[in-house]
Amino acid sequence: MKRYISLAAAIVLYWPLPAQTDTLQVSLEQAEQLFLQKNLLLLSERYNVDAVKANEIQQKLYDNPTISTELAVYGNNRKWFDNGRNGQKVFGIDQVITLAGKRNKRVLLAKEQTTEANHLFYDLMRTLKYELRQNFYTVAYADELISQYSEQMRQLQQIISAYEVQAAKRNVPLKDAVRLKAEYIQLSADRNAIVMDAISARQTLQLLMDTTAFISTDKVKLETRTLPDLLQLAAIAKENRSDLKAQESQLKQEQLNYNYQRALATPDLTLGAGYDQDGSYVKNFYSFRAAIDLPLFNRNQGNIKAAKSTIRSAELVLQYKQSEVDKQVAASVYRLAEAEKEYKLTEQSFNKDFPEVNKAMIENFNKGNVSLLEFVDFFENYNIAIRQLNQLHKQRRLAWEELEYTLGTRL
């Protein structure tokens, strides 16, 4: 049994060491910088923005002219391909002239599509940054708690080793050594659960930063800050939320599309010029021609009606999005207030003297001044307390991150 406990101690205490040969020690700012430089999803979305922007160039281009020709193959003169000086050939050139400002309306619509693509890019960046910061602090607080648990297990292992020696000499009951081993196993299981969370969060960080290095984080202390009131925070969110701006852009696109569909009711004008060598009433006939559709039946009524309906639909979606943002801000503020309240309570009750009390309890137990039941009860409660304290601090930090994510900007 002693050999198994020692082996478990060795595995658990050395588990945090990375399997990789390289370790990447980063602050939050450095992690964000690597994320912006190397995240593949972000780079892919940037190319999508460039593709959408290229559509602006396309919509600015004028229609190409059309050149046509007609050459003689065979006629009553029984000559094949008589296209010479006394033969017959026809040439023409035509150009479509768009009316009702269609080209400019297409360009405005393409520009607004680029604006939406940019907002979607920044919204993706906002979401991925939030995920990065969440996992960064998950790793930071997990590593801190793992270190505390490892120290507790190291001290408990020393006590177990001493008890096994005394139990072998029959100076203490064997059941006391078994009770301490059971406590060790429970603490090891609790620590292992935290290690698993840290591994998952670290893997996400590696993916977001596109690295295979073992990531070690520098935790930043969060100072208490005074928040603006709820109305001000809601206004900040509406000013900075890229997903909300993307929806506003979508509404503007529908309005621009409505204007464009109305312009399409006006037919385009086609102008052209032609030359006919010997097929008209005179030789070498030069002509000018113009053509335009008569809007008698199709005046684009269906598309105009559809565009008008989609404007109303986009307006309702935007109203919903604005209401959703207001509620998200209110919920984030409430969660942060609760986290701050719990944090202040723990700061008052769980002060810096607690580790010293823990140390004193272990020393007194080793000297025989404290019974096994008293020691185990204190040991269990102390370990629960440091874990809860760690979680409360983490929740406070993540509540701040959630609020700033909801606002779309740093406070």
C-alpha positions as CSV (number, residue, x, y, z in Angstrom):
1,M,0.0,0.0,0.0
2,K,2.9,2.3,0.8
3,R,4.4,1.7,-2.6
4,Y,1.2,2.6,-4.4
5,I,0.7,5.8,-2.4
6,S,4.2,6.9,-3.1
7,L,3.8,6.2,-6.8
8,A,0.5,8.1,-6.8
9,A,2.2,11.0,-5.1
10,A,5.0,11.1,-7.6
11,I,2.6,11.0,-10.6
12,V,0.3,13.7,-9.2
13,L,3.1,16.0,-8.0
14,Y,4.9,16.0,-11.3
15,W,1.8,16.0,-13.5
16,P,1.9,19.8,-14.3
17,L,5.2,19.4,-16.2
18,P,4.6,19.8,-19.9
19,A,5.2,17.0,-22.3
20,Q,6.5,19.4,-24.9
21,T,10.1,20.5,-24.9
22,D,9.2,24.2,-25.2
23,T,7.1,26.3,-22.9
24,L,5.5,29.6,-23.9
25,Q,5.2,31.9,-20.9
26,V,2.8,34.7,-21.9
27,S,0.9,37.6,-20.3
28,L,-2.6,38.3,-21.5
29,E,-1.5,41.0,-23.8
30,Q,1.1,38.8,-25.4
31,A,-1.4,36.0,-25.8
32,E,-3.8,38.4,-27.6
33,Q,-1.0,39.6,-29.8
34,L,-0.2,36.1,-30.9
35,F,-3.9,35.4,-31.4
36,L,-4.2,38.4,-33.7
37,Q,-1.2,37.3,-35.7
38,K,-1.7,33.6,-36.0
39,N,-5.4,32.6,-35.5
40,L,-6.5,30.8,-38.6
41,L,-10.2,31.6,-38.3
42,L,-9.4,35.3,-38.0
43,L,-7.1,35.2,-41.0
44,S,-9.7,33.3,-43.1
45,E,-12.4,35.9,-42.2
46,R,-10.0,38.7,-43.3
47,Y,-9.7,37.1,-46.7
48,N,-13.5,37.0,-46.9
49,V,-13.7,40.7,-46.2
50,D,-11.2,41.3,-49.0
51,A,-13.4,39.2,-51.3
52,V,-16.5,41.2,-50.5
53,K,-14.6,44.4,-50.9
54,A,-13.5,43.3,-54.4
55,N,-17.2,43.3,-55.3
56,E,-17.1,47.1,-55.0
57,I,-14.6,47.2,-57.9
58,Q,-16.8,45.0,-60.0
59,Q,-20.0,47.1,-59.4
60,K,-18.1,50.3,-60.5
61,L,-17.3,48.9,-63.9
62,Y,-19.4,50.0,-66.9
63,D,-21.0,47.5,-69.3
64,N,-18.8,46.4,-72.2
65,P,-19.8,47.5,-75.7
66,T,-21.1,44.9,-78.1
67,I,-19.5,44.6,-81.5
68,S,-21.3,42.6,-84.3
69,T,-20.5,41.7,-87.9
70,E,-22.4,40.1,-90.7
71,L,-20.4,38.7,-93.7
72,A,-21.7,37.4,-97.0
73,V,-21.4,33.7,-97.6
74,Y,-23.4,33.1,-100.8
75,G,-25.9,35.1,-102.8
76,N,-27.7,35.4,-106.2
77,N,-24.5,36.4,-107.8
78,R,-23.4,32.8,-107.1
79,K,-20.2,33.9,-105.5
80,W,-18.9,32.4,-102.2
81,F,-17.6,34.8,-99.5
82,D,-18.1,37.9,-101.6
83,N,-16.8,40.3,-98.9
84,G,-14.5,42.4,-101.0
85,R,-14.8,46.0,-102.3
86,N,-17.9,45.1,-104.4
87,G,-19.3,42.5,-102.0
88,Q,-21.5,42.7,-98.9
89,K,-20.6,43.1,-95.2
90,V,-22.2,44.7,-92.1
91,F,-20.6,46.0,-88.9
92,G,-22.2,47.3,-85.8
93,I,-21.4,48.5,-82.3
94,D,-23.9,48.9,-79.4
95,Q,-23.5,50.2,-75.8
96,V,-26.0,49.8,-73.0
97,I,-26.6,53.0,-71.0
98,T,-28.0,52.3,-67.6
99,L,-30.7,54.8,-66.5
100,A,-32.2,55.9,-63.1
101,G,-28.8,55.7,-61.4
102,K,-28.6,51.9,-61.3
103,R,-24.8,51.8,-61.4
104,N,-24.4,54.2,-58.4
105,K,-27.1,52.3,-56.5
106,R,-25.2,49.0,-57.1
107,V,-22.0,50.6,-55.9
108,L,-23.6,51.9,-52.7
109,L,-25.1,48.5,-52.0
110,A,-21.7,46.8,-52.6
111,K,-20.0,49.3,-50.2
112,E,-22.6,48.5,-47.5
113,Q,-22.0,44.8,-48.0
114,T,-18.3,45.5,-47.3
115,T,-19.2,47.4,-44.2
116,E,-21.3,44.5,-42.9
117,A,-18.4,42.1,-43.7
118,N,-16.0,44.3,-41.6
119,H,-18.5,44.3,-38.7
120,L,-18.8,40.5,-38.9
121,F,-15.0,40.2,-38.9
122,Y,-14.7,42.3,-35.8
123,D,-17.5,40.4,-34.2
124,L,-15.6,37.2,-34.8
125,M,-12.6,38.8,-33.3
126,R,-14.6,39.9,-30.3
127,T,-16.0,36.4,-29.8
128,L,-12.6,34.6,-30.2
129,K,-10.9,37.2,-27.9
130,Y,-13.5,36.5,-25.2
131,E,-12.9,32.7,-25.6
132,L,-9.1,33.4,-25.4
133,R,-9.4,35.4,-22.2
134,Q,-11.8,32.9,-20.6
135,N,-9.4,30.1,-21.2
136,F,-6.4,32.2,-20.2
137,Y,-7.9,32.8,-16.8
138,T,-9.2,29.2,-16.5
139,V,-5.6,28.1,-16.9
140,A,-4.2,30.7,-14.6
141,Y,-6.6,30.0,-11.7
142,A,-6.3,26.2,-12.2
143,D,-2.5,26.3,-12.0
144,E,-2.7,28.4,-8.8
145,L,-5.1,25.9,-7.2
146,I,-3.1,22.9,-8.5
147,S,0.0,24.4,-6.8
148,Q,-1.8,24.8,-3.5
149,Y,-3.2,21.2,-3.7
150,S,0.2,19.8,-4.6
151,E,1.7,21.5,-1.5
152,Q,-1.1,20.1,0.7
153,M,-0.5,16.6,-0.7
154,R,3.2,16.8,-0.2
155,Q,2.7,17.6,3.5
156,L,0.1,14.9,3.8
157,Q,2.4,12.4,2.2
158,Q,5.1,13.2,4.8
159,I,2.5,12.6,7.6
160,I,1.4,9.3,6.0
161,S,5.0,8.1,5.7
162,A,5.6,8.8,9.4
163,Y,2.3,7.1,10.4
164,E,3.2,4.0,8.4
165,V,6.5,3.7,10.3
166,Q,4.7,4.1,13.6
167,A,2.0,1.7,12.5
168,A,4.6,-0.9,11.7
169,K,5.9,-0.5,15.2
170,R,2.4,-0.8,16.6
171,N,2.7,2.7,18.2
172,V,-0.4,4.0,16.3
173,P,-3.5,2.1,15.0
174,L,-3.2,1.0,11.3
175,K,-6.7,2.4,10.7
176,D,-5.4,5.9,11.4
177,A,-2.8,5.5,8.6
178,V,-5.6,4.2,6.3
179,R,-7.8,7.2,7.2
180,L,-5.0,9.6,6.2
181,K,-4.4,7.6,2.9
182,A,-8.1,7.9,2.1
183,E,-7.9,11.7,2.6
184,Y,-4.9,11.7,0.3
185,I,-6.7,9.8,-2.4
186,Q,-9.7,12.2,-2.2
187,L,-7.5,15.2,-2.4
188,S,-5.7,13.6,-5.4
189,A,-9.0,13.1,-7.2
190,D,-10.1,16.7,-6.6
191,R,-6.7,17.9,-7.9
192,N,-7.0,15.6,-10.9
193,A,-10.4,17.1,-11.9
194,I,-8.8,20.6,-11.8
195,V,-5.9,19.3,-13.9
196,M,-8.3,18.0,-16.5
197,D,-10.0,21.4,-16.8
198,A,-6.6,23.1,-17.2
199,I,-5.6,20.7,-19.9
200,S,-8.8,21.4,-21.9
201,A,-8.4,25.2,-21.5
202,R,-4.8,25.0,-22.4
203,Q,-5.6,23.0,-25.5
204,T,-8.1,25.7,-26.6
205,L,-5.4,28.4,-26.0
206,Q,-3.0,26.5,-28.2
207,L,-5.6,26.3,-30.9
208,L,-6.5,30.0,-30.7
209,M,-2.8,31.0,-30.8
210,D,-1.8,28.3,-33.3
211,T,1.0,26.9,-31.2
212,T,2.1,23.5,-30.0
213,A,4.1,24.9,-27.0
214,F,3.0,24.3,-23.5
215,I,1.4,27.6,-22.4
216,S,2.1,29.1,-19.0
217,T,0.1,32.1,-18.1
218,D,0.8,35.2,-16.0
219,K,-2.3,36.0,-13.9
220,V,-3.1,39.7,-13.6
221,K,-4.7,41.0,-10.4
222,L,-8.1,42.6,-11.0
223,E,-8.7,45.9,-9.2
224,T,-12.2,46.9,-8.2
225,R,-13.5,49.5,-10.6
226,T,-16.5,51.8,-10.5
227,L,-19.0,51.1,-13.3
228,P,-21.1,53.6,-15.1
229,D,-24.9,53.3,-14.6
230,L,-26.9,50.7,-16.5
231,L,-28.2,53.2,-19.1
232,Q,-24.7,54.4,-19.9
233,L,-23.5,50.8,-20.2
234,A,-26.3,50.0,-22.6
235,A,-25.4,53.0,-24.7
236,I,-21.7,51.9,-24.7
237,A,-22.8,48.5,-25.9
238,K,-25.0,49.9,-28.7
239,E,-22.1,52.0,-29.8
240,N,-19.5,49.3,-29.8
241,R,-21.2,45.9,-30.5
242,S,-20.1,44.8,-33.9
243,D,-22.9,42.2,-34.2
244,L,-25.4,45.0,-33.6
245,K,-23.7,47.2,-36.2
246,A,-23.8,44.3,-38.7
247,Q,-27.6,44.1,-38.2
248,E,-27.8,47.9,-38.7
249,S,-25.8,47.4,-41.9
250,Q,-28.2,44.7,-43.0
251,L,-31.2,47.0,-42.6
252,K,-29.4,49.7,-44.6
253,Q,-28.6,47.1,-47.4
254,E,-32.3,46.3,-47.6
255,Q,-33.1,50.0,-48.0
256,L,-30.5,50.4,-50.7
257,N,-31.8,47.2,-52.4
258,Y,-35.3,48.7,-52.3
259,N,-34.0,51.8,-54.1
260,Y,-32.2,49.6,-56.6
261,Q,-35.2,47.5,-57.3
262,R,-37.3,50.6,-58.0
263,A,-34.6,51.9,-60.4
264,L,-34.8,48.5,-62.2
265,A,-38.3,49.4,-63.2
266,T,-36.8,52.0,-65.5
267,P,-35.5,50.1,-68.6
268,D,-31.9,50.7,-69.9
269,L,-31.2,52.5,-73.1
270,T,-29.1,50.8,-75.9
271,L,-27.3,53.1,-78.3
272,G,-25.5,51.8,-81.4
273,A,-24.0,52.6,-84.8
274,G,-23.8,50.4,-87.9
275,Y,-22.3,50.1,-91.4
276,D,-23.9,48.2,-94.3
277,Q,-21.8,47.9,-97.4
278,D,-24.4,46.9,-100.0
279,G,-27.5,45.5,-98.2
280,S,-29.5,48.7,-97.8
281,Y,-31.2,51.1,-100.2
282,V,-27.9,52.8,-100.8
283,K,-24.3,51.6,-100.9
284,N,-22.1,52.2,-97.9
285,F,-25.0,52.9,-95.5
286,Y,-24.0,54.3,-92.1
287,S,-26.7,54.2,-89.4
288,F,-27.4,55.2,-85.8
289,R,-29.8,53.2,-83.7
290,A,-31.4,53.3,-80.2
291,A,-33.4,50.7,-78.3
292,I,-35.3,50.6,-75.1
293,D,-37.8,48.2,-73.5
294,L,-41.4,49.4,-73.1
295,P,-42.3,48.8,-69.4
296,L,-45.9,47.8,-70.2
297,F,-46.1,44.5,-68.4
298,N,-42.9,44.0,-66.3
299,R,-42.1,47.0,-64.1
300,N,-40.3,44.8,-61.5
301,Q,-43.4,45.0,-59.3
302,G,-42.7,41.7,-57.5
303,N,-39.1,42.5,-56.5
304,I,-40.1,46.0,-55.3
305,K,-42.8,44.5,-53.1
306,A,-40.4,41.9,-51.8
307,A,-37.7,44.5,-51.1
308,K,-40.2,46.6,-49.1
309,S,-41.2,43.6,-47.0
310,T,-37.6,42.7,-46.2
311,I,-37.0,46.2,-45.0
312,R,-39.7,45.7,-42.4
313,S,-38.3,42.3,-41.5
314,A,-34.8,43.8,-41.0
315,E,-36.3,46.6,-38.8
316,L,-37.9,44.0,-36.5
317,V,-34.8,41.9,-36.3
318,L,-32.8,45.1,-35.4
319,Q,-35.3,46.0,-32.7
320,Y,-35.0,42.5,-31.3
321,K,-31.2,42.7,-31.4
322,Q,-31.2,46.0,-29.6
323,S,-33.5,44.6,-26.9
324,E,-31.3,41.5,-26.6
325,V,-28.2,43.7,-26.1
326,D,-30.0,45.7,-23.3
327,K,-30.9,42.5,-21.5
328,Q,-27.4,41.0,-22.0
329,V,-25.9,44.1,-20.4
330,A,-28.3,44.1,-17.5
331,A,-27.7,40.4,-16.9
332,S,-23.9,40.8,-17.1
333,V,-24.0,43.8,-14.6
334,Y,-26.1,41.7,-12.2
335,R,-23.7,38.7,-12.4
336,L,-20.7,41.0,-11.8
337,A,-22.4,42.6,-8.8
338,E,-23.0,39.2,-7.3
339,A,-19.4,38.1,-8.0
340,E,-18.1,41.3,-6.5
341,K,-20.2,40.9,-3.4
342,E,-19.1,37.3,-2.8
343,Y,-15.5,38.3,-3.5
344,K,-15.6,41.0,-0.8
345,L,-17.1,38.6,1.7
346,T,-14.4,36.0,1.2
347,E,-11.7,38.7,1.4
348,Q,-13.0,39.6,4.8
349,S,-13.4,36.0,6.1
350,F,-10.6,34.1,4.4
351,N,-7.6,36.4,5.0
352,K,-3.9,35.9,4.5
353,D,-3.6,34.3,8.0
354,F,-5.4,31.1,6.9
355,P,-2.3,29.5,5.3
356,E,-0.4,30.2,8.6
357,V,-3.2,28.5,10.5
358,N,-3.0,25.5,8.2
359,K,0.7,25.3,8.8
360,A,0.3,25.5,12.5
361,M,-2.4,22.8,12.5
362,I,-0.1,20.4,10.6
363,E,2.8,21.1,13.0
364,N,0.6,20.6,16.1
365,F,-0.8,17.3,14.6
366,N,2.8,16.1,14.1
367,K,3.6,17.0,17.7
368,G,0.5,15.1,18.9
369,N,-1.2,18.2,20.2
370,V,-4.2,17.7,17.8
371,S,-6.2,14.5,17.4
372,L,-6.6,12.7,14.1
373,L,-10.3,13.6,13.8
374,E,-9.6,17.3,14.5
375,F,-6.8,17.3,12.0
376,V,-8.8,15.5,9.2
377,D,-11.8,17.7,9.8
378,F,-9.7,20.9,9.6
379,F,-7.7,19.6,6.6
380,E,-10.9,18.8,4.6
381,N,-12.5,22.1,5.3
382,Y,-9.3,24.1,4.6
383,N,-9.0,22.4,1.2
384,I,-12.6,23.0,0.4
385,A,-12.1,26.7,1.4
386,I,-9.1,27.3,-0.8
387,R,-10.9,25.7,-3.8
388,Q,-14.1,27.8,-3.2
389,L,-12.0,30.9,-2.8
390,N,-10.2,30.2,-6.0
391,Q,-13.5,29.7,-7.8
392,L,-14.9,32.9,-6.5
393,H,-11.9,34.9,-7.6
394,K,-12.1,33.2,-11.0
395,Q,-15.9,33.9,-11.3
396,R,-15.2,37.5,-10.5
397,R,-12.6,37.8,-13.2
398,L,-14.8,36.0,-15.7
399,A,-17.8,38.2,-14.8
400,W,-15.7,41.2,-15.7
401,E,-14.7,39.6,-19.0
402,E,-18.3,38.8,-19.8
403,L,-19.4,42.3,-19.2
404,E,-16.7,43.7,-21.4
405,Y,-17.6,41.1,-24.1
406,T,-21.2,42.2,-23.8
407,L,-20.2,45.8,-24.1
408,G,-18.0,45.1,-27.1
409,T,-15.1,47.2,-25.6
410,R,-12.7,47.3,-22.7
411,L,-13.6,49.4,-19.7
